[in-house]
Amino acid sequence: MALAPHCLGHGSCMPAHPFGPGQVIVSTRMRIVMTCSSNIIHNEETLQSEDSSRVSSSKNGSGNEGSDGEQHKTLREQLRLLNLNSMSKRGSGARSVNVETPVKSNSRSARPSKGGGSGTVMNSVVVGRVLEILKTANESEEGVALAMKQFEGSFDPYDVVAILNSLKSWRQALLLFRWLRAEHSSSLNIYTYNVMLKVLRRGRQWEFSQQIAEDMANADVRPDNITYSTLISCANRCNYQDAAMAWFDRMHEAGCVPDVVTYSTMIDVYGKMGKYDEAIALYERVKQAGWKPDKVTYGTMVRLFGRAGYIRAAVSIFEEMKGSGVQPDAIVYNIMIACLGRAGRMGHALKVFEEMEREGVKPNAVTLSTVMETYSRCGNVMEGLEVFQRLRQGVACDVIVYNAVLKMCREAGLASEAEQYLREMTESGHQPNDWTYRNMISVYAKKGMAVEAHRTFSQMVEAGYQIDVMAYTSLLQAYGNAKEYNKVQEILDEMTSVNCAPDERLCCVILNLLDSCDTDEELGILRSCLRMCSSTMDTIVGQIFEENLVLRELRGELQSLLSDITEEAHKPICNSLMQLSWHKGDRNHSFQLLSLFRVLGVYTGLQTKSPTMWSLHLRSLSTGAAHCALLSWLSSVRYAIKEGQELPGRIIIETGVGNQLNADEFRLIVVISSLLKECSSPFKECADRKDWLEASGVDVTQWLESTSLDLPTVNTN
């Protein structure tokens, strides 16, 4: 694929504005707005609204209309009025069509305005007639050509622009454009080509956009900065970042001056390519050149830093935006919330959402799905559902929002609520997609509702969605939780027959089923299932169950296992092995296993010490692993006391608020709190952190010196 054909030659943009290294020139783009209700051309500065979809798919439309006094003014005079007096007005009901006009066209003479002046207007009769004809046309070259035979008359570029912008289908717009090029080529100029490129960008059609650019060169239509900017942003939207960079270079070579929209796009391009230094350098250069970033650019920079993992920098840019007097809109707030949520800073993310509400910024569907995901990650499922009920009244919820809510129901084990939301979704006209089916299967799986899970699985197949290992895993979990272990084996056999290989998550599910089975027969069936997935893992399970654990042999098997699976799966697999060992094996083996996992680098950072605080971090562990780690840690603390060490003022156990399993009593903080209460420990819930249990060093010392708690003997080296 040619990234940027040289058919669009150098110097094609007039006047040229060459700039060299370190010198950045920013042009101000003007957009002509044709208001169909009044046939008057108006102008509107478009520094931000041109491409707000860079940072979100949410769109806000608005119409424009002019006063009676403006109806007889020429285009040049209207431009002057806009630049001097900002006379352009927002309308309340007019349907507007946007025409970007950076250079003078060589098209045929403009049609005179109704007022008798030299202003240019489009013919609403022609536009309406063509749109009516196209309603019955098939979306094919023959269909459009046949339909347009009904039209008798001529077009000028303004008519074409109005028609292209009014067509909802990019395909139909492209077919009409090709017909015009063949039958009415005189009606096409830079205006119409740029609008056609915008329509294709809206439809994310990069290949056709390149064809239009080649057509421009063949028709000797000179590209302008709008042409280049539209091609760059289209390439970026379609994830052809290399092509976007190539067109940006061509724009520079042609002497066209990028505007703020183009610079914002290029910052985003660099970010998507992982060229963060280049993105930041470009941002700083254009700021030094006197450019004031707008909402789009700030949003792009926040997203860029978030994608790179520079959360402090993202927050700094967000605060800079507000400090400069630019009010964040829903799009920027959504980006900031998502950025913090992905980084695990759930509390901060929810504070940004609360700020959004205080500032009166109306949430949209993206906000809802983002906030629901944040509540889900921090474990506040019920609170998240309450927020959803409050906000949904003014928001048109789409399938993505409903899927986020279904995911929350899945994690909380709320099957009936999930079914209710699914009914609401379908009744509002939204059809389930593959993630809807997966979420519902998972909801039923956690509750052991195997019949319902299998019915949803079958519906997913009937809907034409491809069944993958994730769907099979949820179905297997449903039968396992219903203790129908023979069906678990049948599902694995079916996966084998369709060449669907088990993954680490499925192995974790089988390990957890081993932990919950009751008889030797059930254990045998599940061990057979585990062997089908991973013989190494089955060998490790066998060693855990042996009376005498040989650490050297176990270490070798574990190293082999960890080398065969992704790093992201290390802790989940080890958590499941710890859970199984703690509940089904010898607990002394569990302490040895925990120590081995720490040596192998799976459990890092469990314990931290500072002069003022000692901490145990349990938030990422299973309940069995956490129980084992807690007793091991308390043993090391008691050893330190016996050795004469004075404990710091604060002793902290961090559990995370947790969203594990189906019911509140299984959340990690509840499990650990209950265990400590049984031991008459001094640990209490921290006042300012819901996921912390806290005690003073003095109280912990007195407790451990007086308690008869049976703690393991562990290696404190």
N, C-alpha and C positions, 0 to 999 in steps of 0.2 A: 504494500500500500504506500503510495507516494504521500509523504507527510505534508508537504507544502509545495505544490508544483510551481516552477518558476515561470509559468505562463502569466502569472500576475506580476508584471515586471516592476523593476525599480522605478521610483519616481512617479508612480501612477497616482499617488495622492498629491493633490495640489491645494494649497501651497505646502511644500515640504518643510518639516521641522527637524532637521538633523540634531542629534544629541550624542555626546560622547560619554566615555566612562566617567562615572561619578556625577554626571549631569542628568537630571531627570526633569522632564517637562510634562505637566499634567494638563490635559485639555478638559474643558467643560462640555459635556455632551448636551445637545438640545434635542428634544423630541417634539415633533409636530403632532398634535392630537386633533383628529378630524371627528367632529361631533355630528353624528348622522341626523340627529333631531333638528339641527339648525343649519347644517351644511356650511359651518364656519370652521376655519382652521385656527387652532390655538396652539400655544407653545408652553412647554412645561419642562423645567429642569429635571434631569433624571440621573442624579448621582447615585441614588440608592435603589429606587424602585425598579430600575431596569432589570435587575437580576437577583431579587431576593430569594429565588428558589435555589441559589447556590448553597444556602445554609439550611434550608428546610423545604419540604414539598408543599407547605402551607402557603396559600395565596390569598391576597386581599385585593379585590377589584374596586375601582372607583370611576365615576363618570366625570366629564368635564362639559361645561357650557359657558358661553360668553354673554356679556351684556349687550343690549341693543346697540350701544354706541360703538361696539367693536365690529359689528357685522360688515361695515363698509370700509374697514381699514385693510390696507395691503399687508401681505405677509411680512415684508420688510419692516413696516411700521409696527406690526404686532411684535416682532422680535425686539425692536428698539424699546417698546413699552415694557416688555417682559424684563429686559436687562436693566432698565432704569427704575421702573416703578413696581416690578413684581405684580403685574395686573392680572396674571392668569388666575382663574377661579375654579374651585371644585364644584362640580354640579351635583345634583341630587338624583337624577334619574335618567340622564342621557346615556345612550349607548355609544361608547367611544371606540375609535380604532386608532392605533398608534403607528405613526410613520416616522422612522428615524431619518433625518435629512441633514447630513453633515456637509454635503457639497452640492453645488449647483448642477442640475441635470441638463443633458443635451436633448431632452425629449421635445416632442412637438409643442407648439404654443399652448399655454394653459387656457382653459375655458374661462371666460369672464364670469365674475361673480354676479349675484342677483342685483347687487346694488349698483352695478355698472362700472365698478372700479376694476383694477387689474388683479385683484386677489384670485387665488385658485381654489376651486371647490370641486367636490366630486358630485356626480349625478346620482342622486338617491334612487331615481326611477330605474336607471341602468343596474345599479347594485341590487336593488330589490328584485328585479326581474331575473337576473342571473342566479341569485340565491334560491329563488323559487324553482327555477328550472333544475338546478343541481340537486334539489331534494329528491327527485325521482330518478337520478342518474345512478347507474351501477358504478362501483369503484373500479373501473378499468378504463384503459385508453379508449376503447371502442364505445363504452357506455357514456363517457363524458363527451366524446365527439358527437355521438348520436343526439344526446340531449341538447348540446349547444347549437345544433342545427335549427332549433326553435327560435334562437335569438337573432334578431335582425337589428343591427346598429353597430356602433363603434365604441371603443374603450379609450380612455386615457389612463395614464399611470395612477391617478388618484382613485379612479374606479377600481382598478385592479388591486390596489392596496386595501381598499375597504372590503372587497370581496374576500381576499385571502385571509385577512384578519378575522372575518366573520365566520369562516368555515371551521367547524370543530374538528374535522378529520384532516390530519396532515397528508394522508394519502390522497384525498380528494383535492386538497389544495395543490399538491404536486402534479396531479393529473391535469388539472385546469391550467396550471402554469405551463406545462409542456404543450398543451393545446394552444394556448395564447402565443407561445414562442413560434409555433408552426403557422398559425393563422393570423395573428395580430402582433407581430414582433415589434411594431412601432409603439405598442402600448407598454413596453417593458423598458425600464431604465434603472438607475442605481437605487431609486426608492423601492421599486418592486422586487428587485433581486434581494435587497437587504431584508425586506419583510418575508420573502420566501425562506431565506436562511433562518430567520427567527422562528417561523412556523416549524421548520425541520428541527431546530434546536429544542423547541417545546416537545416535539415527538421523539427526541433523542435519536435522530437519524443522521449519523455522522457520514456514512458512505454517500448518501444522497446530497448532503451538504457539500461534500467535495465535488460532486458532479455539477452542482449549481455554480461553484466557484470556477470550474473549468468552462462552463457555458458563458459566464461573464467575460472571460478572456476571449473566447471565440467570437462573442458579440461585440468586442471592443468596448465593453463597459468598464470603466476604471473603478477599482475597489477604493473604498475610503476607510477611515478608522472604524466606522460602524461595521463594515464588512469583516475586517480583520478581527475585531473584538467579538463579533458573533461567532465566527469560525473557531476562535480560541475557546470561548465558553462552551460551545457545542462539543468540541473535542474533549474538554474536561468533564462535562456531564456524562459523556459516553465512555469515560475512563480510557481515553487515548491521550494520556498526558504527554507522551513524546511528540505527538502531532501538535498538541497545543503549544509546546515549546518551539516547535519548528515554525508554526505560524506567527508566534510572537517575534521570532528572529526576522521573519519575512516582513513583518510590520515595521520593525526597526529599520531594515534595509531600504524599505520603500519610503522612509521619511515620514511615516504617519505617527502622530503623537498619541500615545495611549492615554486613556482617561482613567478616572478612578475605578470604573467598572472593570476595565481590563487589568489594571494593577491588582485589584482584589482577586480576580480570577487567577492571575499568575501566582499570587501568594498561595492560593489554595492548591494550584498545580504543584508547586514546589513541595508543599506539605504532603500531598498524596504520594509523591515520589520519594518521600523520606529526606528531601533536601531542605532540612529545617534551617540550616545556616543561611542558605540562599534566600529562603523566604523571609527570615528575620532581617537580613541585610537589605532586601528590596523594600521591606516595610519601613526601615529606618531611613533609607535613602530618600524615599518619596516624602516622608515626613519632614526631613531636613530641607527639601525643596519647597516647602510651604503647603504641602497637601494636608488637609485635615481629614483624618479617617472618618468614614460614616458607619452606620449600623452594620452594613454588609461586611465591611473590612474588619471592624472590631469582632464581629461574629466569626469571621474566617480565622482571625488570629487566635481567638479563644479555642476554636476547634482544633487548629493546628497544634497549639501547645498541649491541649488535652490528648491528641493523638500521639504526640511524642512522649507523653508521660510527665511533662513539665507543669505540674498542677499549680505550683506557686506562680509561675509566669502567667498561666491562664487566668488565675484569680486577679493578678496584678493588672492585666490588660482589661479585665472586666471592670475593675475599680477605676482605672484610667478613663475608660469610656464614660462612666457616670460623672467622674470629676471634670471631664471636658464639656459637660453639658449635653451630651448625646444620651437620650433616654433609651435604655434597652427595650426592645419590643419582645413579643412572645418568642420569636425565632431565636434571639440571642439568649434569652432566659432558658429556653429549651436546651440549647447547646451547653450552657454553663451547668445546668442540672445534670445532664447526661455525662458530661466530662467528670464531674465530681463523683457521680454514682459509679462510673466505671473504675474510678481510682479507689473505691471503697470508702470514700468520705461521705457516708450517708447523712450524717447529722448536718454537715455543711450544705449538702445538696438540698435537704428539706428546708434549711434556713433561707436559701436562695428562692425556693418556691414560695415560702411565706412572704418574703420581700416582694416578690412578683405580685402576690395578691394585695399587699398593702399599697403598692404603687398603682393599683387599678388596672394592671395589664391583663387583658382578657385571655384566659388560656384557650388553646385549641386542641385538636385531637392529638397532635404530637406531644403537647404538654401532658395530657392525660396518660398516654402510654409511657412516657418517660418517668413521670412521677410514680405511676403504679410499679414500674420496674424498680425504682429506688426504694419504695416501701417494702417491696418483696425481698430485696437484697438485705435490708437491715432487719428483717424479721417482723416488722410491724404490719402484718397482713390485715388484721381487723381494722386498724386505724386507716390503712390504705383504702380498704373497701368503703369506709365511711367517707373519706375524701372523695372517692369516685362518685358516691351517691350525691354528694353535695355539688360537685362541679359538672356532672353530666347534663344537667338541665339546660345549660346554655351552649353545649358543644355537640356537634354532629359526630357521634362516635362511629368509627369505621371498624373494619375487621381487625386491624392492628391493636386498637384500644381494647376490643373485646378479648383478643387473645392474651393481652397483658393481664386482664382481670381473671381470665380462666387459669392463667399460670399461677396467680395468687391463690385462687381456690384450690388448685392442685397442691401447692405447698402447705396449705392449711388443712387439707383433707375435707374440703367443703363440697361434697358431691352434689347435694340438692341445690345449693346456691349456684354451682357451675351449670347445672342443667337449666336453671332459671335464666341465667345470663345468655346461654346458648339459644334458648327460645326467643328471648328479646332480640338477639342479633339477627336471627333468621326472619323474624316478624318485621324487622325494620328494613328488610330487603338485602341484607348482606349474606352471601353464601359462605359456608365454612371453607377454609383453605387447609392445606396439609398441616399447618401448625395448630389449627383449631382441633383437628382430629387427634393429633398427638397429645395435646393438652388434656383432652377429654379421656383418652385412653389412660393417661398417667393419673388423672383424678380417680378413675375407677380402680386402677392398679393399687394405689396406696390404701384404698379401702377394702381390697380383696374382692371387689365386685367383678368377678371373672366373666360372667354372662354379659354384663353391660359393656365391659372392655372389648370382648370379642365382637359384639354387635357393632360397636364403633369402628373397630378394626376392619370389619367387612364393608362398612359404609365408605371408609377411606379407599378401599380397593375399588368399589363400585364407582366412586367419584373420579377414578382414573389417576389417582396419585400413586407414585412409586413407593413401595413399602421398603423401608431401609432398616438397618440394625436398631435404630432408636425405637421405631414402632414395635419391632419384634421384642425388644427388651422390655418395654412397658407391658406388652401382652403377657410375656413370660412372668413378669413380676406380679401381675394380677392373679394368675393361676397359682403362683407360689404363695402369695399371701392368703389365698383361699385354701392352701394346703392340698392342692390337687397336683402333686409332684409328678405323676405320670404324664399329665398334660404339658408340664415343663419340658420333659424329655421329647414329647411329640413336637413341640415348637422348635426345639433345637434340630430335630431331624428334618423338619420342613425347611429351616434356614439352610441346612446343608444341601438339600435338594435344589434350592434356587441360588446356590453359590453366594449366600449372604454370610460373610464371616463374622463371628463374634468379636466384640471389642472389649476394652477394659471395663467399661460401664456394665456390660452384661456380666462379666466375671464378678464385679462387685455385688451385683444383685444376687448371684448364686451363693457367694460367700455369706451374704446377709441371710439368705434362706437357710443355709447350714446352721447359722446361729439360732434360728427360730424353730427348727424341726424338733420333733419329740421322740422319735423311735429310731432304733438302729436301721430298720428297713428304709425309713425316709432318708436317713443319713447316707445309706448306700446308694439310693437313687440319685441324690444330689451330688455325691462324690463322682458318680458316673458322668453326670452332666458337666461337672467341672473339668473332668479329664478331656471331654470333647472340646472344651474351650481352651484349656491350657494344662498340659501334663506337668509342667514345672510348678504351677500353682497348686495342683493337686498333691504333688510330692511335698511341698512346704506344709500344706494342711496336715498331711500324714505325720510329718515330723513334730508338728505342734501337739498332736494328740498322743505322741509317744511318752512313755513314763520318764525316760531319761533323754533330755534334750542335748544334742551335740551341736554346740554353737558353731564350730568350725564348718561342719557340713551344711548347717542351715544358712550360714553366711554365704557360702558359695552358691547355693540355690537362689538366695535372695538377690545376689549380685547379677546372676544370670537373668532372673525375672525382670529386674529394674532396667537392665540394658535392652530388653526386648520391647518395653512399653514406653509410651511418651512420658516426658518428665511431668506433665500436668497430671498424669494418672498415678504417680508414685504415692502421694499422700492418701488419696482415696483407697487405693489397694491396701496400703499398710494399715489404714484405719480399720478396714474390714477385717484384716487378719488379726489386729489387736482385739477387735470386738469379739471375734470368734474365740480367740485364745482366752480372753478374760471370762467368758461365759461358759465355754465348753471344755476348756483345757485346764491345765495346772496353772494357778495364778503366779506361782513362782517363775514359771516359764514366761509369763507375760512381762514381768519386770526385766527379764533377760532380753526378751524380744524388743522391748522399748529401748533399752540401752543399745542394742544392735542397730535399730533404726536411726538412732541419734548419731552413731558412729558412721553409718552409711550416708548421712547428710539428708535424710528424709525429714526428720523432726529437728529443725534448726530453730534457735531462738525461743525455746520453750521457757527457759529461765533467764532473767536479766537482773543485774544488780547495779545499784548506784549508791552513793553515800546516804541518800535520803529515802530510797525505796527499793525493796526487793519485789519482783513480780514473777508470777507464773502465768503463761499465756496458753490458754486451752481452746480458744475460739474455733480453731480449724480441726479439732479432733472429734472422733466419735465418742459416744458416752463411755464405752469400755476403755478406750485409749486414754480419755480424760481422767477417769477414775484411777487408772494405773499411774498416770503421770502425777496426779495430785498426791497420792500416797508416797510415791518415790520422792517428790519434792519436799514433802513434810519430813520425811526421813533425813534428807540432807540438811534441812533447817535445824532439826533437833541435833544432828551431829555437830553443826556449827556452834550451837549453844553449848554443847558439852565441851567443845574445844575452847570455850571462853570468849567467843565472838559476841559482841553486842549488836543486836538487831537494829536496823534503822527505824525511824519513826513510823513509816508506813509499810505495811505488807499487803500486797495486792494480788488477787486472783482474777484474771480477765477471762470471762467465759464467752463473751458475745451474747447478744440477746437471743440469737438462734431462731431458726424456723424449721428445725428438723422434725420429721415424722408428722403424725396426724394430730396429736393433742398436746395441750400445754404442758402436761406432766412429763413429757419426753424432751422438752427443751433443755439444752445443756445447763443453763443457769439454774433451772429448777432442780435438775438432778444433783448438781454439785452443792447447791444450797441445802437440799434435804440431807445429803450425806454429812455435811459439816454440822448441821443441827443435831443429828444423831450422835455426833461425837462431842457435843457440848462445846464447840469451838467458839471463839470470840468474833468470827467473821460475820459482818453484816453487809447488806446492800449499800453501796456507795450513794451518797445523796445526789451527786451531780453526774454520775455515770451509771446508767441502768445495767450495763454489762460488766460492772466491777463488783467484787466482794472485797471488803477492806477490814483490816484490824491494825491496831498499833503493835509496834515491835515488843513493847512491854507486855501487852496482853497475850501475844502469841508465845512469848518466852514462858510466862507463868502457866499457860495451858499445856504446852508440850512437856514442861518439867513435871506437871502433876497428872497428866492423862496416862491411862493404861492402854492407849491406842496401839494396836499391833501394826507396826510399820515394817516394811522390808529392809533387809540389809543390802544396801546398794553400794556400788563403787563410787566414791566421792571424788576420785581423781579427775 
